[in-house]
């Protein structure tokens, strides 16, 4: 049975490893006329542009002491050691720049290993450009700012989502991306062990980071003191990060499900559906959940029961491609969405997209290798278009639930579930005309989108129906 379990876990891990990662920020576009601000694409929806704040970025390191370490399991006794777990964070925030200081930085990380590309053919490290001022003075004038915590996919990197993070920081958020340090596989590190450790640690990492940042927000002399608001938190995750975010917010594991017995040592016991330990661990400050293509819903290795998912009560936004072949769509992300009956939830669907609906573009140094393009890009959708649409809807969603903005909420009220079914007043010119929520002439079209350009998308809204 152990051999069968390991084989299933290996297949699972190989599938998840095909997901997206980290990328390079493109050069900013020239300034555009209103309603766009500088650096927005000319075809970007209304809320995609950067906001009014300058952006700073700092590195913060945390240590979560005495954590179980599945990677060190004894192959004979099956005992699991404990060790301190280091979590490095990238923190973006509204900043006050000193004279001559620019929003310019570089994010560096190790080039990932791809089995069929000799490592000697690739640079050992990559450095990508960002639009943030390193260690700039935090702007606390309008704060404390809402906090957004982001959790990456399996074997991805914290610096793989910089464009979205910088954009949100420019709009008055403190954005934190966790470096989970998933173990790279090789002769001494079986893939199923690396993936199993990710299953066991994602939610624990997220909870610890949220708790520690919330503590530091009120700690005198701490760089984060007074900068972030621990009562207004958005939790975001991609793929395995989304899996962890669901557990963090109360989606308890199904002990009779196929995933549960594959993680040894009782490491998932504390997060079983309905347990007191799970309920006690839900962070009270989280008021919004964004899940990009979250893994864990597929029937073959399903993590949750419908009852476990119904326990999530925070408002949620799911973003997924209807051709997702890693997390699955109908038997995967949509199934998870449909079972979360305790949450007021929205489902944004990219028609024709697979799994890579989050993250920055492929670095140009790697773009001539299909192995990397397949890992990070979409076969149908432009990457910059996906980023612009994601940012538009995430801004509307977070501004609604973390800032109480009724104006932002209007952009979530799409008149048709399928964007292509929208109707625009024929008298309106094509040009740069954009549907406006308060304009009766464009009331039948997705607000914030240009005429003819709201296409290939679906947005479904389902109110909570389960009493909690």
Backbone torsions as a table, in degrees:
resi	resn	phi	psi	omega
1	UNK	NA	-36.1	-179.2
2	UNK	-64.0	-38.7	178.8
3	UNK	-62.7	-42.5	178.7
4	UNK	-62.1	-45.2	-180.0
5	UNK	-60.6	-41.9	-179.6
6	UNK	-66.7	-37.2	179.7
7	UNK	-66.3	-42.1	178.4
8	UNK	-63.7	-43.5	-180.0
9	UNK	-63.9	-36.2	179.1
10	UNK	-65.0	-44.7	177.1
11	UNK	-59.3	-43.9	178.6
12	UNK	-59.2	-47.7	-177.1
13	UNK	-65.1	-38.5	177.6
14	UNK	-60.9	-38.0	179.1
15	UNK	-66.3	-44.8	-178.1
16	UNK	-67.8	-32.1	-178.5
17	UNK	-63.5	-15.4	178.0
18	UNK	-76.3	-4.0	-176.2
19	UNK	-70.9	-177.3	-172.5
20	UNK	-81.7	174.4	-177.9
21	UNK	-141.7	-120.2	-170.0
22	UNK	-122.2	155.1	-170.1
23	UNK	-151.1	-178.0	-177.4
24	UNK	-102.7	136.0	175.7
25	UNK	-75.1	129.8	176.7
26	UNK	-71.9	162.5	175.5
27	UNK	-64.7	140.3	-178.8
28	UNK	-63.8	144.3	177.8
29	UNK	-75.5	166.4	177.9
30	UNK	-67.2	153.5	178.4
31	UNK	-57.4	146.0	-178.1
32	UNK	-118.9	163.0	178.8
33	UNK	-70.6	155.6	174.8
34	UNK	-53.2	148.8	9.9
35	UNK	-83.9	8.8	-179.3
36	UNK	-85.8	153.6	171.7
37	UNK	-109.5	174.5	-178.9
38	UNK	-56.0	142.2	175.3
39	UNK	83.3	-0.2	175.5
40	UNK	-81.1	145.2	172.3
41	UNK	-65.1	151.0	-180.0
42	UNK	-66.3	-23.8	178.0
43	UNK	-106.4	17.4	179.4
44	UNK	-73.9	145.0	173.8
45	UNK	-67.6	168.5	-163.6
46	UNK	-57.4	-38.6	-172.7
47	UNK	-96.7	14.7	-177.7
48	UNK	-83.2	-22.2	-176.3
49	UNK	-67.2	155.0	174.0
50	UNK	-63.4	155.4	-178.5
51	UNK	-89.0	-166.7	-171.9
52	UNK	-82.1	-11.4	-172.4
53	UNK	-91.4	144.2	167.6
54	UNK	-70.7	154.0	-172.7
55	UNK	-118.5	130.5	171.9
56	UNK	-110.6	160.3	176.4
57	UNK	-140.8	138.2	177.8
58	UNK	-136.0	159.4	174.9
59	UNK	-100.3	135.4	176.5
60	UNK	-131.7	135.4	178.5
61	UNK	-115.8	134.4	178.1
62	UNK	-121.5	153.8	174.9
63	UNK	-124.7	118.7	174.2
64	UNK	-96.7	107.5	-169.8
65	UNK	-75.3	150.2	167.3
66	UNK	55.1	56.7	179.5
67	UNK	-104.0	145.5	175.9
68	UNK	-62.9	138.4	-176.6
69	UNK	-121.5	92.0	-178.0
70	UNK	-60.9	-27.0	-179.2
71	UNK	-63.4	-22.4	-179.0
72	UNK	-100.6	18.2	-176.9
73	UNK	-56.6	138.2	177.3
74	UNK	-77.2	119.0	-174.9
75	UNK	-66.0	-18.5	-178.2
76	UNK	-94.0	-54.5	-176.7
77	UNK	-86.4	-14.4	-177.2
78	UNK	64.5	14.6	176.3
79	UNK	-74.4	146.3	-176.4
80	UNK	-113.6	117.3	-179.3
81	UNK	-72.9	170.4	176.1
82	UNK	-121.2	148.4	-178.4
83	UNK	-157.0	159.7	173.4
84	UNK	-67.7	138.9	-178.1
85	UNK	-111.9	119.6	-179.4
86	UNK	-89.0	132.8	177.7
87	UNK	-127.6	108.8	175.1
88	UNK	-87.0	142.4	-177.4
89	UNK	-124.4	143.3	163.9
90	UNK	-100.7	126.8	-175.4
91	UNK	-121.4	117.0	175.4
92	UNK	-104.1	147.4	-173.2
93	UNK	-161.2	157.0	172.2
94	UNK	-61.7	135.3	-171.3
95	UNK	-131.2	156.2	170.9
96	UNK	-108.1	113.6	-176.0
97	UNK	-86.9	142.5	175.8
98	UNK	-80.2	163.1	-179.8
99	UNK	-54.3	130.2	179.6
100	UNK	84.1	-10.2	179.7
101	UNK	-77.6	137.2	-177.4
102	UNK	-118.4	156.9	173.0
103	UNK	-79.2	80.3	-175.9
104	UNK	-145.7	129.5	175.6
105	UNK	-158.4	175.6	173.4
106	UNK	-130.5	140.6	175.6
107	UNK	-108.5	126.2	-176.4
108	UNK	-115.4	146.3	178.2
109	UNK	-161.5	165.2	-177.5
110	UNK	-77.4	136.5	176.4
111	UNK	-63.6	129.1	-178.3
112	UNK	-68.8	155.4	179.5
113	UNK	-89.4	129.8	173.1
114	UNK	-120.9	126.9	-168.2
115	UNK	-55.7	-39.8	-173.8
116	UNK	-96.8	15.7	172.6
117	UNK	-120.0	116.7	178.7
118	UNK	-56.5	133.2	-176.8
119	UNK	-60.3	-27.8	178.9
120	UNK	-67.4	-15.8	179.0
121	UNK	-84.5	-7.8	-174.8
122	UNK	-119.6	149.3	173.6
123	UNK	-67.0	142.7	-177.4
124	UNK	-66.6	-30.6	178.3
125	UNK	-134.0	158.8	176.7
126	UNK	-124.3	141.7	173.8
127	UNK	-124.7	125.3	-177.8
128	UNK	-119.8	148.0	-175.7
129	UNK	-78.3	143.9	175.6
130	UNK	-132.0	161.5	178.9
131	UNK	-108.6	70.0	177.3
132	UNK	-152.4	149.7	-180.0
133	UNK	-92.8	119.7	-176.4
134	UNK	-65.1	124.8	176.3
135	UNK	57.9	32.6	176.6
136	UNK	-67.6	157.7	179.0
137	UNK	-65.3	124.7	178.4
138	UNK	-62.8	141.8	175.9
139	UNK	-93.0	105.5	-179.5
140	UNK	-99.0	2.5	-175.2
141	UNK	-58.7	-46.1	-178.7
142	UNK	-97.2	4.1	-176.0
143	UNK	-86.5	-172.6	0.6
144	UNK	-68.8	145.8	-174.8
145	UNK	-92.4	150.5	173.7
146	UNK	-58.7	148.5	-178.1
147	UNK	-103.1	135.4	173.3
148	UNK	-121.5	122.5	179.1
149	UNK	-107.6	126.7	-178.3
150	UNK	-114.8	137.9	-178.6
151	UNK	-125.0	123.5	-171.8
152	UNK	-81.7	174.7	179.4
153	UNK	-80.6	175.5	-177.3
154	UNK	-58.4	123.5	180.0
155	UNK	57.9	30.8	171.1
156	UNK	-95.8	-164.3	-174.6
157	UNK	-137.7	150.7	178.7
158	UNK	-60.5	-32.4	-177.1
159	UNK	-84.0	11.3	-178.4
160	UNK	-86.9	4.5	-172.9
161	UNK	-137.7	35.5	-169.5
162	UNK	-69.5	-36.5	-176.8
163	UNK	-62.9	-45.0	177.6
164	UNK	-64.6	-42.8	-178.2
165	UNK	-64.9	-46.6	178.9
166	UNK	-62.3	-39.6	-179.9
167	UNK	-61.4	-47.9	-179.2
168	UNK	-65.4	-38.3	177.8
169	UNK	-62.3	-36.3	179.2
170	UNK	-68.1	-13.9	-179.7
171	UNK	-102.5	9.7	175.4
172	UNK	95.9	41.4	174.3
173	UNK	-128.9	150.2	164.5
174	UNK	-95.6	120.9	-174.4
175	UNK	-115.7	127.2	-177.0
176	UNK	-121.6	124.1	176.6
177	UNK	-109.6	125.7	-175.4
178	UNK	-87.3	133.1	171.2
179	UNK	-92.6	101.0	-175.4
180	UNK	-80.0	-18.1	178.1
181	UNK	56.2	52.0	172.9
182	UNK	-60.4	138.2	-174.7
183	UNK	-69.5	130.3	171.5
184	UNK	-70.0	146.3	-175.4
185	UNK	-94.2	160.2	-179.9
186	UNK	179.8	-166.1	-177.5
187	UNK	-57.3	-32.2	-177.7
188	UNK	-100.7	1.0	-178.8
189	UNK	-136.5	92.3	178.6
190	UNK	-59.2	145.2	-177.1
191	UNK	-62.5	-36.1	-178.7
192	UNK	-67.4	-28.7	176.6
193	UNK	-70.4	-44.8	179.2
194	UNK	-59.6	-45.6	-179.0
195	UNK	-69.2	-40.5	177.9
196	UNK	-59.8	-38.6	177.8
197	UNK	-65.1	-35.1	176.8
198	UNK	-65.0	-43.4	176.7
199	UNK	-56.9	-41.6	-174.9
200	UNK	-78.1	-20.0	-170.9
201	UNK	-113.3	-16.4	-172.2
202	UNK	-58.2	-52.3	-177.9
203	UNK	-66.9	-38.8	179.0
204	UNK	-61.1	-42.2	177.1
205	UNK	-60.8	-46.8	-177.9
206	UNK	-62.7	-45.1	-179.3
207	UNK	-62.4	-43.8	-178.9
208	UNK	-63.9	-44.3	-179.8
209	UNK	-62.4	-44.7	179.0
210	UNK	-61.6	-44.6	-179.4
211	UNK	-65.2	-42.6	-177.4
212	UNK	-70.5	-40.9	176.9
213	UNK	-65.4	-38.0	177.8
214	UNK	-63.4	-39.4	177.4
215	UNK	-65.5	-44.7	-177.4
216	UNK	-67.9	-23.8	-179.9
217	UNK	-60.7	-24.9	179.4
218	UNK	-112.3	11.0	-177.4
219	UNK	-91.3	118.3	-178.7
220	UNK	-59.6	133.6	177.6
221	UNK	86.1	-9.7	178.7
222	UNK	-77.4	142.9	179.6
223	UNK	-57.5	-25.0	-178.9
224	UNK	-94.2	-3.2	-177.1
225	UNK	-61.6	127.4	178.5
226	UNK	74.2	0.6	-176.1
227	UNK	-91.7	-36.3	-176.2
228	UNK	-121.2	154.7	-177.9
229	UNK	-104.5	109.3	-176.8
230	UNK	-74.2	-2.9	176.8
231	UNK	-96.9	-4.1	179.7
232	UNK	-132.2	89.0	-174.2
233	UNK	-122.7	135.9	169.0
234	UNK	-109.7	133.3	178.6
235	UNK	-110.5	124.8	-177.9
236	UNK	-125.6	143.8	177.7
237	UNK	-154.2	148.4	179.0
238	UNK	-113.9	130.5	175.1
239	UNK	56.8	-109.7	177.4
240	UNK	-69.0	-25.2	172.2
241	UNK	-66.5	-38.1	175.5
242	UNK	-68.4	-39.2	173.5
243	UNK	-54.5	-50.3	179.7
244	UNK	-63.0	-38.1	-178.8
245	UNK	-64.1	-37.0	177.4
246	UNK	-64.8	-42.5	176.8
247	UNK	-64.5	-44.1	179.0
248	UNK	-54.5	-38.4	-176.6
249	UNK	-92.0	12.8	168.9
250	UNK	114.0	1.6	177.5
251	UNK	-77.2	96.2	-175.1
252	UNK	-78.0	147.3	179.2
253	UNK	-65.2	145.3	175.0
254	UNK	-87.1	110.4	-177.2
255	UNK	-66.3	-14.9	177.3
256	UNK	-99.1	1.4	-178.4
257	UNK	-81.4	168.2	-175.8
258	UNK	-72.5	-24.0	-178.7
259	UNK	-77.7	-40.8	-169.4
260	UNK	-50.5	-48.5	-176.1
261	UNK	-73.6	-7.4	-178.0
262	UNK	-81.0	-14.8	178.3
263	UNK	-102.1	114.7	-172.4
264	UNK	-79.6	173.8	170.4
265	UNK	74.8	12.7	-179.7
266	UNK	65.5	24.9	-175.2
267	UNK	-68.6	-18.0	179.6
268	UNK	-100.4	-1.0	-173.2
269	UNK	-58.7	-40.1	-175.4
270	UNK	-68.8	-14.3	-178.5
271	UNK	-112.8	26.0	176.0
272	UNK	-70.0	142.9	-178.8
273	UNK	-55.1	133.6	176.9
274	UNK	83.1	-4.2	-176.7
275	UNK	-75.9	149.7	177.5
276	UNK	-63.9	-35.5	-178.9
277	UNK	-65.6	-36.3	177.5
278	UNK	-67.0	-47.9	-178.8
279	UNK	-61.0	-38.7	-178.4
280	UNK	-69.5	-23.3	-175.7
281	UNK	-87.7	-9.1	-178.2
282	UNK	-67.8	121.2	-178.5
283	UNK	-70.0	123.0	-173.7
284	UNK	-67.2	-26.2	-174.8
285	UNK	-77.7	-12.1	-177.9
286	UNK	-77.3	121.1	-177.2
287	UNK	-115.3	-2.4	-178.8
288	UNK	-155.9	143.4	-178.4
289	UNK	-127.9	128.1	174.2
290	UNK	-120.0	121.4	-177.8
291	UNK	-120.2	111.1	174.5
292	UNK	-86.6	115.8	174.0
293	UNK	41.2	53.6	-175.5
294	UNK	-64.8	135.8	176.8
295	UNK	-82.1	158.7	172.1
296	UNK	120.0	-7.3	-177.0
297	UNK	-95.0	-17.5	-176.9
298	UNK	-60.2	137.4	-171.5
299	UNK	-62.8	-29.2	-176.6
300	UNK	-65.1	-36.6	179.3
301	UNK	-135.7	45.6	-174.8
302	UNK	-64.2	135.4	-177.5
303	UNK	-88.6	-28.0	-168.2
304	UNK	-127.7	158.8	167.3
305	UNK	-96.5	163.7	175.0
306	UNK	-56.0	-37.6	-179.9
307	UNK	-65.5	-38.1	178.7
308	UNK	-65.2	-41.0	179.3
309	UNK	-70.9	-31.0	-179.4
310	UNK	-66.1	-15.5	-179.6
311	UNK	-75.4	-13.9	177.5
312	UNK	-76.5	123.4	-175.6
313	UNK	-114.4	-9.9	-177.0
314	UNK	-72.9	143.4	174.7
315	UNK	-56.8	141.2	-172.3
316	UNK	-137.4	150.3	174.5
317	UNK	-126.6	118.8	175.1
318	UNK	-99.9	139.6	177.1
319	UNK	-129.2	124.0	-171.7
320	UNK	-156.5	155.2	170.7
321	UNK	-94.6	141.9	-177.2
322	UNK	-77.3	0.4	172.9
323	UNK	-114.7	24.0	-178.5
324	UNK	-59.9	118.4	-178.0
325	UNK	-109.5	15.2	174.9
326	UNK	-112.1	-60.0	176.4
327	UNK	-84.8	-17.9	-176.3
328	UNK	82.4	153.4	179.0
329	UNK	-105.5	-81.7	-179.1
330	UNK	-59.9	-47.5	176.2
331	UNK	-98.2	65.8	-176.0
332	UNK	177.2	-110.3	-173.8
333	UNK	-63.8	-44.5	-179.6
334	UNK	-65.0	-37.6	176.6
335	UNK	-60.6	-45.0	177.6
336	UNK	-59.2	-49.5	179.4
337	UNK	-55.2	-45.6	-175.3
338	UNK	-67.3	-29.5	-179.0
339	UNK	-83.3	-12.6	-176.5
340	UNK	-82.9	62.6	-171.8
341	UNK	-72.2	-11.7	176.4
342	UNK	-86.1	-4.2	-175.3
343	UNK	-112.8	137.2	166.6
344	UNK	-76.1	114.2	-165.8
345	UNK	-133.7	152.6	176.3
346	UNK	-125.8	144.8	-179.1
347	UNK	-124.5	110.4	176.7
348	UNK	-98.0	121.7	-175.0
349	UNK	-115.8	129.7	170.2
350	UNK	-93.7	111.6	179.3
351	UNK	-68.5	129.9	178.8
352	UNK	85.6	-3.0	-178.5
353	UNK	-90.5	152.0	175.0
354	UNK	-96.2	-130.0	-169.2
355	UNK	-91.4	-22.1	-166.9
356	UNK	-88.4	61.3	-175.5
357	UNK	-97.6	14.5	176.2
358	UNK	-139.6	158.6	173.9
359	UNK	101.4	164.5	-177.5
360	UNK	-82.1	171.3	-178.4
361	UNK	-68.7	164.6	175.6
362	UNK	-63.8	133.6	175.5
363	UNK	-57.9	141.0	-177.7
364	UNK	-60.5	-27.5	179.1
365	UNK	-64.4	-19.6	-176.4
366	UNK	-113.8	-3.8	-169.4
367	UNK	-70.7	-16.2	179.0
368	UNK	-87.8	1.1	173.3
369	UNK	-101.9	117.0	-180.0
370	UNK	-60.9	-30.0	-179.3
371	UNK	-57.7	-35.0	178.4
372	UNK	-83.0	-40.2	178.1
373	UNK	-58.9	-44.3	179.1
374	UNK	-62.7	-31.8	-176.7
375	UNK	-76.6	-27.9	-171.1
376	UNK	-119.8	-20.8	-173.5
377	UNK	-106.7	176.7	176.1
378	UNK	-112.0	142.8	-178.2
379	UNK	-72.1	-21.4	-174.8
380	UNK	-112.0	-40.6	-171.3
381	UNK	-94.9	140.7	169.3
382	UNK	-65.8	138.6	178.5
383	UNK	-63.7	-43.4	-178.5
384	UNK	-66.3	-30.9	177.5
385	UNK	-68.3	-42.7	177.1
386	UNK	-60.4	-46.8	-179.6
387	UNK	-59.9	-40.8	-179.3
388	UNK	-66.7	-44.3	-179.7
389	UNK	-66.7	-44.6	177.1
390	UNK	-56.2	-48.6	-177.0
391	UNK	-63.2	-39.0	177.6
392	UNK	-57.5	-52.7	-175.1
393	UNK	-75.2	-34.9	177.3
394	UNK	-66.3	-40.0	175.6
395	UNK	-59.5	-47.2	179.1
396	UNK	-60.9	-42.7	-176.5
397	UNK	-68.4	-49.1	-178.3
398	UNK	-69.3	-40.5	177.6
399	UNK	-61.2	-34.5	178.4
400	UNK	-67.5	-48.9	-170.6
401	UNK	-93.7	-20.1	179.1
402	UNK	-107.0	-20.4	-179.8
403	UNK	-119.4	-6.2	178.6
404	UNK	66.9	33.5	-176.5
405	UNK	-87.9	112.8	175.6
406	UNK	-69.4	-33.5	178.9
407	UNK	-62.1	-43.9	179.2
408	UNK	-65.3	-38.5	-179.3
409	UNK	-60.6	-26.6	-179.8
410	UNK	-64.0	-27.0	-179.7
411	UNK	-77.1	-10.8	175.3
412	UNK	-88.9	-12.6	-176.3
413	UNK	-89.9	77.4	-179.3
414	UNK	-79.2	139.0	-175.4
415	UNK	-76.6	-18.6	179.8
416	UNK	-134.4	137.6	178.5
417	UNK	-59.6	-36.7	176.6
418	UNK	-101.6	125.8	-175.9
419	UNK	-59.3	-36.3	-177.7
420	UNK	-65.4	-14.5	178.1
421	UNK	-88.5	-1.9	-179.8
422	UNK	-64.1	150.0	-178.3
423	UNK	-120.6	130.6	179.9
424	UNK	-113.8	139.1	176.4
425	UNK	-57.0	124.7	-173.8
426	UNK	-64.8	-18.4	-179.1
427	UNK	-78.0	-15.0	-177.7
428	UNK	-75.2	139.6	178.3
429	UNK	-70.8	160.7	175.7
430	UNK	-74.5	-80.8	173.7
431	UNK	37.9	-134.6	178.9
432	UNK	-103.0	20.4	-178.1
433	UNK	-62.9	141.7	-176.3
434	UNK	-132.4	140.1	177.3
435	UNK	-66.6	133.2	-178.3
436	UNK	-116.7	135.4	-176.2
437	UNK	-53.9	-37.2	-175.0
438	UNK	-90.4	2.3	-175.5
439	UNK	-95.5	112.9	-179.6
440	UNK	-59.4	-28.4	-177.7
441	UNK	-67.3	-24.1	-179.5
442	UNK	-117.0	17.7	-175.9
443	UNK	-63.2	-21.7	179.7
444	UNK	-89.6	4.5	-176.0
445	UNK	-117.0	154.7	179.8
446	UNK	-61.7	120.7	-177.0
447	UNK	-64.1	139.4	179.4
448	UNK	91.4	-5.3	-179.7
449	UNK	-107.3	148.8	177.7
450	UNK	-76.2	151.8	178.1
451	UNK	-55.7	135.1	-179.8
452	UNK	76.3	-6.6	-170.5
453	UNK	-104.6	-9.3	174.9
454	UNK	-87.5	93.4	-172.2
455	UNK	-150.7	146.3	176.4
456	UNK	79.8	12.6	-176.7
457	UNK	-123.8	152.7	169.6
458	UNK	-132.6	146.8	173.8
459	UNK	-137.6	121.0	-179.8
460	UNK	-119.1	135.4	179.0
461	UNK	-117.5	129.1	179.4
462	UNK	-130.6	121.5	179.1
463	UNK	-74.5	155.2	176.6
464	UNK	-65.1	138.9	-179.8
465	UNK	-124.3	-15.0	-178.8
466	UNK	-91.4	124.1	176.7
467	UNK	-73.2	131.7	-178.9
468	UNK	-106.7	NA	NA
